[in-house]
Amino acid sequence: MSGAKPSKVRTGLKVAAIAGVLLLGGGSSTMTGPTAPSAPRLPLATSARACALRAHRGTEMSEGFPVLRDPAYAQATGEVRALTLFIDFPDAPARESVRRRYAEFFPFVPRWYARASYGRLRYHVVPVLRYFRMPRTFESYGISRGYGWSVHRAMMRDLAAVVGKSVDFRGYDLVNVIATPNAGPPADETVLSVTWTGGTAARTEDGAHLDRVSMIYGHDQAGPRVLAHENGHIFGLPDLYSADDFHRTDRLAGQWDIMSLDWGLQGDPFAWHKWRLGWLDDGQVGCVTRGGARIFQLAPLEVPGGRKAVVIPYGHRSAYVVEARTARGNDATVCREGVLVYRVRTDVDTGDGPIAVVDAHPGTTACDSSSGSFNSLNDAPYGPGERFADRERSIGVDVLARNADGGWTIRVTRK
């Protein structure tokens, strides 16, 4: 993913800054959650780090550690500065005000990240509230689903030329480019939004490289969550939906992470993702590598504090992760609370199933009206008295009880 090699699913851009242009309310808009210190980088000798699977070389957007050392991606803790630009085209001039288009995504996205990160990511958005007219027609660029690196390179070169010296692109972690929604087909017909990371798409007049860019098109059915999803790639997170099965994109991770179905009921990132991004301390992750039985108390993923996950590795590239999901925070609309079990593989590419949720109730569905037919995993969590078992690897997880504070008591066994 580093260098100029584009992702087969998405690829992206880098820094930006702004000066002498119209800003919302005369200044930038910043939304932050409760303050919290950055997660400490503990040595690999700690018990939790024994379960931190290494990133696999050659795997596109591997789910392994460490994600934060890859220069293609932005740091996901502390202040993240996001320049946000708006574009239209000669054959698709903007039909709605730029302020209305801006309000479609903000302040939702900063608030979403503040909750997801427990305040460890402070998303500072700097909007330039005008439309920049691209020099070529939308049709002439050849923008289609999953469009290639050459198209993106041409667009970024044109955008840099159009913006010129009116925007200072230096000192930003990512750039959002939001197109007028009447450019191209409706999002419910063809999804065009894409992110590009790691490679120099263009150089601006002030010398910045456009290397971490999220492009947003149409009025997506996910609403503002489409931008939270796309920015997730800039932090190094892969696609969790089935990229090759558009009839059943929910079959891998369902609606349980925004990197899967971003228009679904749930959406808070998996605990595995929060750990990788530095939003969880090592002490909040249990690690089971030895035989025997252990009891764990799991705190709800959606609120700060407590143990958030138990990781059970098998081999060097795979692990089961166990976490508790409840109807609060970014998961406020969840329709089945309980203990979620999923498999992580670091040797599986983005879009091919690096994370797969285990369905505790494969014969039933829940919240069938939530997202058309994309509901097969809505009732995936295990409840009290239910058990997950991988007999081949002699791994078991028993859900013993739900606690008064909303957490769960589980027993993990392995031989």
C-alpha positions in Angstrom: 0.0 0.0 0.0 2.9 2.4 0.3 4.4 4.3 -2.6 2.5 4.9 -5.8 0.9 1.5 -5.9 -2.9 2.0 -5.7 -5.1 -0.3 -3.7 -7.3 -2.6 -5.7 -10.3 -1.4 -3.7 -9.2 2.1 -2.8 -6.0 4.2 -2.6 -5.3 7.7 -1.2 -3.6 11.1 -0.3 -1.6 13.0 2.3 -1.3 16.6 3.6 -3.1 19.9 3.2 -3.5 23.4 4.7 -5.5 26.6 4.2 -5.1 30.3 4.1 -7.0 33.4 3.0 -10.2 31.5 2.1 -13.8 31.6 3.4 -14.2 29.3 6.4 -17.4 28.2 8.1 -18.3 30.9 10.7 -15.1 32.6 10.1 -12.9 29.7 11.4 -12.5 26.0 11.4 -14.9 23.6 13.0 -13.6 21.2 15.6 -15.5 18.6 17.5 -13.9 16.7 20.3 -14.9 14.1 22.8 -13.7 13.7 26.4 -9.9 14.1 26.6 -7.8 11.1 27.1 -4.0 10.4 26.9 -2.7 8.6 23.8 -2.3 4.9 24.2 1.2 3.9 25.4 3.4 1.9 23.1 4.2 -1.1 25.4 7.0 -3.6 24.6 6.1 -6.9 22.9 6.8 -8.7 26.2 3.5 -7.7 27.7 0.8 -10.3 27.8 -1.6 -8.5 25.4 1.2 -7.9 22.8 1.7 -11.7 22.6 -1.7 -11.6 20.8 -0.9 -8.6 18.5 -0.6 -10.5 15.2 2.1 -9.1 13.0 1.1 -7.5 9.7 1.7 -9.9 6.8 3.9 -8.7 4.0 2.3 -8.7 0.6 -1.2 -8.5 2.0 -3.1 -5.5 1.0 -4.1 -3.4 4.1 -3.2 -6.3 6.4 -5.1 -6.5 9.8 -1.9 -7.0 11.7 0.4 -4.7 13.8 1.8 -2.2 13.6 -0.4 0.0 11.4 0.9 3.3 12.9 4.3 2.9 11.4 3.2 2.8 7.8 3.7 6.3 6.3 0.9 5.7 3.8 -1.6 6.1 6.7 -2.4 9.0 9.1 -1.9 8.8 12.8 -5.2 8.0 14.5 -4.6 9.5 17.9 -4.2 13.2 18.9 -5.4 15.9 16.6 -6.0 14.9 13.0 -6.4 17.9 10.7 -8.7 17.3 7.7 -8.8 19.9 4.9 -12.2 19.6 3.2 -12.7 20.9 -0.4 -15.7 20.9 -2.7 -15.8 20.4 -6.4 -18.2 20.5 -9.3 -17.8 20.1 -13.1 -18.7 22.0 -16.3 -21.4 19.3 -17.1 -22.5 19.0 -13.5 -22.6 22.5 -11.8 -23.5 22.5 -8.1 -27.2 22.7 -7.5 -27.1 23.2 -3.7 -25.1 25.5 -1.5 -21.7 24.4 -0.3 -22.8 25.1 3.3 -25.6 22.5 2.9 -23.2 20.0 1.4 -20.8 20.6 4.2 -23.6 20.1 6.8 -24.3 16.7 5.3 -21.1 15.4 6.9 -20.2 17.8 9.7 -20.2 17.9 12.7 -21.3 14.2 12.5 -17.9 12.8 11.5 -15.8 14.5 14.2 -18.4 13.4 16.8 -18.4 9.9 15.5 -14.7 9.6 15.8 -14.6 11.2 19.2 -17.0 8.5 20.5 -15.3 5.6 18.7 -11.8 6.6 20.0 -13.0 7.5 23.5 -11.7 11.0 22.8 -8.2 9.9 21.7 -8.8 11.1 18.1 -9.6 14.8 17.8 -10.8 15.4 14.3 -10.2 19.0 13.3 -12.0 19.8 10.0 -11.0 22.9 8.0 -13.5 23.5 5.2 -13.1 25.8 2.2 -16.7 26.8 1.6 -16.7 27.3 -2.1 -17.0 25.0 -5.1 -13.8 24.6 -7.2 -14.8 24.0 -10.8 -12.9 21.2 -12.4 -11.5 22.0 -15.8 -12.9 18.9 -17.5 -16.4 17.4 -17.6 -17.3 14.6 -15.1 -17.9 12.3 -18.1 -14.5 12.9 -19.6 -12.7 11.8 -16.5 -14.1 8.3 -16.8 -15.2 8.0 -13.2 -16.8 4.7 -12.4 -17.0 2.3 -9.5 -13.5 1.4 -8.5 -11.9 3.7 -11.0 -8.2 3.5 -11.5 -5.0 5.3 -10.4 -4.6 7.1 -13.7 -8.1 8.7 -13.3 -7.3 9.8 -9.8 -3.9 11.2 -10.7 -5.5 13.3 -13.5 -8.2 14.6 -11.1 -5.7 15.5 -8.4 -3.4 17.3 -10.9 -6.3 19.3 -12.2 -7.6 20.0 -8.6 -4.1 21.3 -7.6 -4.0 23.5 -10.6 -7.5 24.9 -10.0 -7.0 25.6 -6.4 -3.6 27.1 -7.0 -2.3 29.4 -4.3 -5.7 30.1 -2.8 -5.3 27.1 -0.4 -2.1 26.2 1.5 -2.0 22.4 1.5 0.8 22.1 4.0 0.3 20.8 7.6 -2.8 18.6 7.2 -3.1 14.9 7.7 -5.8 14.1 5.1 -7.9 15.8 2.5 -11.6 15.3 1.9 -12.8 16.1 -1.6 -16.6 16.2 -1.7 -18.2 16.4 -5.2 -21.5 18.0 -6.0 -24.0 15.2 -5.6 -25.5 15.6 -9.1 -22.2 14.5 -10.6 -22.6 10.9 -11.8 -25.3 8.4 -11.0 -27.1 8.3 -7.7 -25.2 6.5 -5.0 -27.9 3.8 -4.6 -27.2 2.8 -8.3 -23.4 3.0 -8.3 -21.1 3.7 -5.3 -18.2 5.9 -6.5 -16.8 7.1 -3.2 -13.2 6.0 -2.8 -10.0 6.7 -0.8 -6.4 6.8 -2.1 -3.4 6.4 0.2 0.4 6.0 -0.2 1.7 7.5 -3.5 2.1 10.9 -5.0 -1.0 11.7 -7.0 -0.1 15.4 -7.5 2.1 18.1 -6.1 0.5 21.4 -5.1 2.0 24.8 -5.7 3.2 25.0 -2.1 5.1 21.6 -2.5 2.6 19.4 -0.7 1.9 15.9 -2.0 -1.7 14.8 -2.4 -1.2 11.3 -0.9 -4.2 10.8 1.5 -7.5 11.7 -0.2 -11.1 10.6 0.4 -13.3 11.3 -2.5 -17.1 11.5 -1.8 -19.8 11.4 -4.5 -23.6 11.5 -4.5 -26.0 11.4 -1.6 -24.9 8.1 -0.2 -27.5 5.9 1.6 -25.0 5.8 4.5 -25.4 9.5 5.0 -22.3 11.1 6.7 -21.0 7.6 7.7 -19.7 7.1 4.2 -17.0 9.7 5.0 -16.2 8.1 8.4 -15.8 4.8 6.4 -13.5 6.4 3.8 -11.4 8.2 6.3 -11.0 4.8 8.1 -8.8 3.7 5.1 -6.6 6.7 5.7 -6.0 5.3 9.2 -5.1 2.0 7.7 -8.3 0.0 8.0 -9.4 -2.4 5.2 -12.8 -3.0 3.7 -14.7 -5.7 5.5 -17.6 -6.2 3.1 -17.4 -8.8 0.4 -16.0 -6.9 -2.5 -16.6 -9.7 -4.9 -20.2 -10.5 -3.9 -22.3 -7.4 -4.3 -25.5 -9.4 -3.8 -24.4 -10.4 -0.3 -21.8 -7.9 0.9 -23.0 -8.5 4.5 -21.8 -12.2 4.6 -18.4 -11.5 6.2 -18.8 -8.8 8.9 -22.4 -7.7 8.5 -23.2 -4.3 10.0 -20.8 -4.7 13.0 -18.1 -2.2 11.8 -18.3 0.9 9.7 -15.6 -0.6 7.5 -18.2 -3.2 6.5 -21.7 -2.0 5.8 -21.5 1.7 6.6 -25.2 2.1 6.1 -26.1 -0.6 8.6 -27.5 -0.5 12.2 -24.3 -0.8 14.0 -21.0 0.9 13.1 -18.7 1.3 16.0 -15.3 -0.2 15.0 -14.4 -3.7 16.2 -12.2 -3.8 19.3 -9.4 -5.2 17.2 -9.5 -2.0 15.1 -9.6 0.2 18.1 -6.6 -1.6 19.5 -4.6 -1.3 16.3 -5.4 2.4 16.0 -4.2 3.1 19.6 -7.7 3.8 21.0 -7.4 0.9 23.5 -4.5 0.3 25.9 -2.9 -3.1 26.0 -4.3 -3.6 29.5 -7.9 -3.4 28.0 -7.2 -6.5 25.9 -7.0 -10.0 27.3 -4.8 -12.6 25.7 -5.2 -16.3 25.9 -2.3 -18.3 24.5 -2.1 -21.2 27.0 -4.4 -24.1 27.8 -6.9 -24.1 30.6 -10.0 -22.0 31.5 -10.1 -18.3 32.3 -13.0 -16.0 33.4 -13.2 -12.5 31.9 -15.4 -9.5 32.5 -16.1 -7.6 29.2 -17.1 -4.0 29.4 -19.4 -2.7 26.6 -17.3 -1.6 23.6 -19.2 1.6 23.1 -18.2 3.3 26.3 -14.8 4.2 27.8 -13.0 2.0 30.4 -12.8 -1.6 31.2 -11.7 -4.7 29.4 -12.9 -4.5 25.8 -11.7 -7.7 24.2 -10.2 -11.1 24.6 -7.9 -12.3 21.8 -7.3 -16.1 21.2 -4.6 -16.5 18.6 -4.2 -19.7 16.6 -1.1 -19.8 14.4 0.8 -16.7 13.5 -1.7 -15.0 11.3 -5.1 -15.8 12.8 -7.1 -15.2 16.0 -10.5 -15.1 17.4 -11.6 -11.9 19.1 -14.4 -11.7 21.7 -16.1 -8.4 22.6 -19.4 -7.1 24.1 -21.7 -5.0 22.0 -24.6 -3.0 23.3 -27.2 -0.4 22.1 -25.4 2.8 23.0 -23.0 5.3 21.5 -22.2 4.6 17.8 -24.1 1.4 18.2 -27.3 3.0 19.5 -29.5 1.2 16.9 -28.1 -2.3 17.5 -31.0 -4.7 17.7 -29.2 -7.7 19.3 -26.9 -7.1 22.3 -24.5 -9.7 23.4 -21.0 -11.2 23.0 -19.6 -11.0 19.5 -17.0 -13.5 18.3 -15.1 -12.9 15.1 -12.1 -14.3 13.3 -9.2 -12.1 12.3 -6.7 -13.0 9.6 -3.6 -10.9 8.7 -2.9 -12.7 5.4 -6.3 -11.8 3.8 -6.5 -8.7 1.5 -9.0 -5.9 2.0 -12.4 -6.8 0.6 -11.7 -10.6 0.8 -12.7 -11.2 4.4 -9.8 -10.2 6.8 -12.5 -10.2 9.5 -15.4 -12.7 9.6 -18.1 -12.6 12.3 -19.3 -15.9 13.7 -23.1 -16.1 13.6 -24.4 -17.5 16.9 -27.9 -17.8 15.3 -27.4 -18.9 11.7 -31.0 -19.9 11.2 -32.5 -16.6 12.0 -32.2 -12.9 11.2 -33.0 -9.7 13.1 -34.1 -6.2 12.2 -35.0 -7.4 8.7 -35.9 -3.9 7.6 -32.6 -2.4 8.6 -30.8 -2.7 5.3 -32.8 -4.6 2.7 -31.5 -8.2 2.6 -28.3 -7.3 4.4 -29.3 -8.5 7.8 -28.0 -12.1 8.2 -25.6 -11.2 10.9 -27.7 -8.7 12.9 -28.4 -11.4 15.5 -24.9 -12.8 15.5 -24.0 -12.1 19.2 -24.1 -14.8 21.8 -26.3 -14.5 24.9 -26.3 -16.0 28.4 -26.0 -19.7 28.3 -24.8 -19.9 24.7 -21.4 -21.2 23.6 -19.0 -20.7 20.7 -16.8 -23.7 20.0 -14.0 -24.4 17.5 -13.6 -28.1 18.0 -10.8 -28.4 15.5 -8.6 -26.0 17.6 -10.1 -26.9 21.0 -11.2 -23.3 21.6 -14.4 -22.4 23.4 -16.2 -19.3 24.7 -19.1 -19.6 27.2 -21.3 -16.6 27.9 -22.0 -17.0 31.6 -24.1 -13.9 32.5 -24.9 -10.3 31.7 -23.7 -8.0 34.5 -25.6 -5.2 36.1 -23.4 -2.5 34.5 -24.2 -3.8 31.0 -21.0 -5.9 30.6 -20.7 -9.6 30.2 -19.0 -12.5 32.0 -17.4 -15.1 29.8 -15.3 -18.2 30.2 -12.6 -18.9 27.6 -11.1 -22.4 27.3 -8.5 -23.9 25.1 -6.2 -27.0 25.2 
